[in-house]
Amino acid sequence: MPLASMTGFARASGALGRARWVWELRSVNAKGLDVRLRVPPHCDEVEQAARAAAQARLKRGSVQATLTLERPQSETEVRVNEAALAAVLAAAEAIAARVPGAGSPSVDAILAQRGVVEFVEAEETADERAAVAGAVIADFSGALEDLAAARAREGAALEAVLAERLAAIEDLTARADACPARTPEAVRKRLAEQVEALVGTGVGLDPDRLHQEAALLATRADVREEIDRLAAHVEAARALIAEGGAVGRRLDFLAQEFGRESNTLCAKSNDRGLTAIGLELKAVVEQFREQVQNVE
């Protein structure tokens, strides 16, 4: 499984009947998975389904999903109140029978009577609401896949960058291992010169004691363990990258270990050349750590 980044963007839109909607999904770095949904009121079922889908598809990242849903004004229906119409007509007939010469009322006059004609807003049925919700959720699933694809593309670019940084760490580790200052002959010569300089001060130092301390310092200054651990961490990091998937946290742990070993190497170094390698190693390790922060 390839690496995936935690950064991405996706957008999806749809329509059904009079309803129109747009989904926008954004994802950035986070220690865990944080899904934040912004949906209009009365969309609880959509929010629950979208949250469950995001949690099932993604492992890490701060994900913000925004739904814009428009429902235009419902169409107005004109309804005739049959009971009110019958009452108006009956009253008109009664008046016509009692008033000589009274004609029948016009249609306009009848419709003008209160309650005869009603204007009713057509309500969305439960089936219509369910159909819209289902379509909105389906479009969210599509946008979620687009977001995952965007994160995968950036993950592929991250994989190449991490491989370059690991190669640089490996090269610097090999250079530190091969540094001439680390050879036993160089260490003995450097310590012998230091001991000789101290003895020559005439302070009355014990030469045997000085040689013992020098041997102890040489042991403490040995960076063999740090070099071996750096090489092992490079192998472990490459194995995690090859494994792929949600390995960001484990890579972050290895980045911390790289930093610890490079710091120790610099602290133990008593040679200018080895110190320069250690400082360069620390810079590359920091670059590796920064890139790892983007890995899911």
C-alpha positions as CSV (number, residue, x, y, z in Angstrom):
1,M,0.0,0.0,0.0
2,P,1.5,3.4,-1.0
3,L,2.1,6.2,1.5
4,A,-0.7,8.9,1.8
5,S,-0.4,12.5,2.8
6,M,-2.7,14.2,5.2
7,T,-3.2,17.2,3.0
8,G,-5.8,17.3,0.2
9,F,-8.9,19.0,-1.2
10,A,-12.0,17.7,-3.0
11,R,-15.3,19.2,-4.2
12,A,-18.6,17.6,-5.4
13,S,-21.9,19.0,-6.4
14,G,-25.3,17.5,-7.2
15,A,-29.0,18.2,-7.7
16,L,-32.3,16.3,-7.3
17,G,-35.7,17.9,-8.0
18,R,-35.5,21.5,-6.7
19,A,-32.6,20.8,-4.3
20,R,-29.0,21.8,-5.2
21,W,-25.9,21.1,-3.1
22,V,-22.1,21.4,-3.0
23,W,-19.6,19.5,-0.8
24,E,-16.2,20.9,-0.1
25,L,-13.6,18.7,1.8
26,R,-10.3,19.9,3.1
27,S,-7.7,17.9,5.0
28,V,-4.5,19.0,6.8
29,N,-2.0,17.6,9.3
30,A,-3.1,16.3,12.7
31,K,-1.9,13.9,15.3
32,G,-5.0,11.8,15.0
33,L,-8.2,11.9,12.9
34,D,-10.4,14.9,13.5
35,V,-13.6,15.1,11.3
36,R,-15.5,18.4,11.4
37,L,-18.7,18.7,9.5
38,R,-20.7,21.8,8.7
39,V,-24.2,21.0,7.4
40,P,-27.4,23.0,7.3
41,P,-30.1,22.4,10.0
42,H,-32.2,19.3,9.9
43,C,-29.5,17.3,8.2
44,D,-28.6,15.0,11.1
45,E,-28.8,11.8,9.0
46,V,-26.5,13.3,6.4
47,E,-24.0,14.4,9.1
48,Q,-24.0,11.0,10.8
49,A,-23.5,9.1,7.6
50,A,-20.7,11.4,6.4
51,R,-18.9,11.2,9.7
52,A,-19.0,7.4,9.7
53,A,-17.8,7.3,6.1
54,A,-14.8,9.6,6.8
55,Q,-13.8,7.7,9.9
56,A,-13.9,4.4,7.9
57,R,-11.9,5.8,5.0
58,L,-9.2,7.9,6.7
59,K,-6.8,7.2,9.5
60,R,-5.2,10.6,10.3
61,G,-5.7,14.2,9.5
62,S,-7.9,17.2,10.4
63,V,-10.8,16.9,7.9
64,Q,-13.3,19.7,7.4
65,A,-16.3,19.0,5.3
66,T,-18.8,21.7,4.4
67,L,-22.3,21.1,2.8
68,T,-24.1,23.9,1.1
69,L,-27.7,22.9,0.4
70,E,-30.3,25.0,-1.4
71,R,-34.0,24.3,-1.5
72,P,-35.8,26.9,-3.6
73,Q,-39.2,28.1,-2.5
74,S,-41.9,25.5,-2.9
75,E,-44.4,25.9,-5.6
76,T,-47.7,27.4,-4.5
77,E,-50.9,25.4,-5.0
78,V,-54.4,27.0,-5.4
79,R,-57.1,25.0,-3.7
80,V,-60.9,25.6,-3.6
81,N,-62.5,25.2,-0.2
82,E,-65.6,23.2,-1.3
83,A,-67.5,23.8,1.9
84,A,-66.9,27.5,1.8
85,L,-67.9,27.7,-1.9
86,A,-71.2,25.8,-1.2
87,A,-72.0,28.1,1.6
88,V,-71.5,31.2,-0.6
89,L,-73.6,29.8,-3.4
90,A,-76.4,28.8,-1.0
91,A,-76.4,32.3,0.4
92,A,-76.5,33.9,-3.1
93,E,-79.5,31.7,-4.1
94,A,-81.3,32.6,-0.9
95,I,-80.7,36.3,-1.5
96,A,-81.8,36.0,-5.1
97,A,-85.0,34.4,-4.1
98,R,-85.9,37.1,-1.6
99,V,-84.7,40.1,-3.7
100,P,-86.7,40.5,-7.0
101,G,-84.4,41.2,-10.0
102,A,-81.2,40.1,-8.2
103,G,-79.0,38.2,-10.6
104,S,-76.5,35.4,-10.0
105,P,-73.2,36.5,-8.5
106,S,-70.2,36.6,-10.9
107,V,-67.3,34.2,-10.6
108,D,-65.0,37.0,-9.6
109,A,-67.3,38.0,-6.8
110,I,-67.5,34.4,-5.5
111,L,-63.7,33.9,-5.6
112,A,-63.3,37.2,-3.8
113,Q,-65.1,35.8,-0.7
114,R,-62.8,35.0,2.1
115,G,-62.1,31.3,2.5
116,V,-63.3,30.2,-0.9
117,V,-59.9,30.0,-2.4
118,E,-56.8,29.0,-0.4
119,F,-53.1,29.3,-1.4
120,V,-51.1,26.5,0.0
121,E,-47.3,25.9,-0.1
122,A,-46.5,22.4,-1.5
123,E,-44.6,20.6,1.2
124,E,-41.7,18.2,0.5
125,T,-42.8,14.7,1.2
126,A,-40.8,12.3,3.4
127,D,-39.9,10.2,0.4
128,E,-38.5,13.3,-1.3
129,R,-36.5,14.3,1.7
130,A,-35.1,10.8,2.0
131,A,-34.2,10.8,-1.7
132,V,-32.3,14.1,-1.4
133,A,-30.5,12.9,1.7
134,G,-29.4,9.7,0.0
135,A,-28.1,11.6,-3.1
136,V,-26.2,14.1,-0.8
137,I,-24.6,11.2,1.1
138,A,-23.6,9.5,-2.2
139,D,-21.9,12.7,-3.4
140,F,-20.1,13.0,-0.1
141,S,-18.7,9.4,-0.6
142,G,-17.5,10.4,-4.1
143,A,-15.8,13.6,-2.7
144,L,-14.2,11.5,0.0
145,E,-12.7,9.2,-2.6
146,D,-11.4,12.2,-4.5
147,L,-9.9,13.5,-1.3
148,A,-8.2,10.2,-0.6
149,A,-6.9,10.2,-4.2
150,A,-5.4,13.7,-3.7
151,R,-3.8,12.6,-0.5
152,A,-2.3,9.5,-2.2
153,R,-0.8,11.6,-5.0
154,E,0.9,13.9,-2.5
155,G,1.9,10.8,-0.6
156,A,3.8,9.5,-3.7
157,A,5.7,12.8,-3.9
158,L,6.5,12.5,-0.1
159,E,7.8,9.0,-0.6
160,A,10.3,10.2,-3.1
161,V,11.4,13.1,-0.8
162,L,11.8,10.7,2.2
163,A,13.8,8.3,0.1
164,E,16.2,11.1,-0.8
165,R,16.6,12.1,2.8
166,L,17.2,8.6,3.9
167,A,19.9,8.2,1.3
168,A,21.5,11.3,2.5
169,I,21.4,10.1,6.1
170,E,22.9,6.8,5.0
171,D,25.7,8.6,3.1
172,L,26.5,10.9,6.1
173,T,26.5,7.9,8.4
174,A,29.0,6.1,6.2
175,R,31.1,9.2,6.0
176,A,31.1,9.5,9.8
177,D,32.1,5.8,10.0
178,A,35.0,6.3,7.6
179,C,36.1,9.6,9.1
180,P,40.0,9.4,9.6
181,A,39.7,10.9,13.0
182,R,37.9,7.7,14.2
183,T,40.8,5.3,13.4
184,P,42.5,3.9,16.5
185,E,45.8,5.4,15.3
186,A,44.4,8.9,15.1
187,V,42.7,8.6,18.5
188,R,45.9,7.3,20.2
189,K,47.9,10.1,18.6
190,R,45.5,12.8,19.6
191,L,45.3,11.5,23.2
192,A,49.0,11.0,23.4
193,E,49.6,14.6,22.4
194,Q,47.1,15.8,24.9
195,V,48.7,13.7,27.7
196,E,52.1,14.9,26.8
197,A,51.0,18.5,26.8
198,L,49.6,18.1,30.3
199,V,52.6,16.3,31.6
200,G,54.9,19.0,30.2
201,T,53.2,21.7,32.2
202,G,55.1,20.6,35.2
203,V,52.1,20.6,37.5
204,G,53.0,17.2,38.9
205,L,50.3,15.1,37.3
206,D,50.6,11.3,37.5
207,P,51.3,10.0,33.9
208,D,49.8,6.6,34.6
209,R,46.6,8.2,35.9
210,L,46.5,10.5,32.9
211,H,46.8,7.5,30.5
212,Q,43.9,5.8,32.3
213,E,41.7,8.9,32.0
214,A,42.7,9.2,28.4
215,A,41.7,5.6,27.7
216,L,38.3,6.3,29.5
217,L,37.8,9.4,27.4
218,A,38.6,7.5,24.2
219,T,35.9,4.9,25.1
220,R,33.3,7.6,25.9
221,A,34.1,9.4,22.6
222,D,33.6,6.3,20.5
223,V,30.5,6.8,18.2
224,R,30.4,3.2,17.0
225,E,27.0,2.6,18.7
226,E,25.5,5.8,17.2
227,I,26.6,4.9,13.7
228,D,25.2,1.3,14.0
229,R,21.9,2.6,15.3
230,L,21.6,5.2,12.6
231,A,22.2,2.5,10.0
232,A,19.5,0.3,11.6
233,H,17.0,3.2,11.7
234,V,17.6,3.8,8.0
235,E,16.7,0.2,7.3
236,A,13.6,0.4,9.5
237,A,12.4,3.6,7.9
238,R,12.7,2.1,4.4
239,A,10.8,-1.0,5.5
240,L,8.0,1.2,6.8
241,I,7.8,3.2,3.6
242,A,7.7,0.0,1.6
243,E,4.9,-1.3,3.9
244,G,2.9,1.9,3.2
245,G,-0.5,2.8,4.7
246,A,-0.9,4.7,7.9
247,V,2.8,4.6,9.1
248,G,3.2,8.3,9.8
249,R,3.4,7.9,13.6
250,R,6.0,5.2,13.4
251,L,8.0,7.2,11.0
252,D,7.8,10.2,13.3
253,F,9.2,8.0,16.1
254,L,12.1,7.0,13.9
255,A,12.7,10.7,13.1
256,Q,13.0,11.4,16.8
257,E,15.5,8.5,17.1
258,F,17.5,9.9,14.2
259,G,17.7,13.2,16.0
260,R,18.8,11.6,19.2
261,E,21.6,9.7,17.6
262,S,22.8,12.6,15.5
263,N,22.9,14.8,18.7
264,T,24.9,12.2,20.6
265,L,27.3,11.9,17.7
266,C,28.0,15.6,17.7
267,A,28.3,15.7,21.5
268,K,30.9,12.9,21.5
269,S,32.9,14.2,18.6
270,N,36.3,15.7,19.4
271,D,37.3,16.2,15.8
272,R,36.3,19.1,13.5
273,G,35.7,16.9,10.5
274,L,33.4,14.5,12.4
275,T,31.6,17.4,14.0
276,A,30.9,18.9,10.6
277,I,29.4,15.6,9.4
278,G,27.3,15.5,12.5
279,L,25.9,19.0,12.0
280,E,25.1,18.2,8.4
281,L,23.4,15.0,9.5
282,K,21.3,16.9,12.0
283,A,20.1,19.2,9.3
284,V,19.1,16.3,7.0
285,V,17.3,14.6,9.9
286,E,15.3,17.7,10.6
287,Q,14.3,17.9,7.0
288,F,13.2,14.2,7.2
289,R,11.2,14.9,10.4
290,E,9.4,17.9,8.8
291,Q,8.3,15.8,5.8
292,V,7.2,12.9,8.0
293,Q,4.7,15.2,9.7
294,N,2.7,15.1,6.5
295,V,2.4,11.3,6.3
296,E,-0.9,9.7,7.3
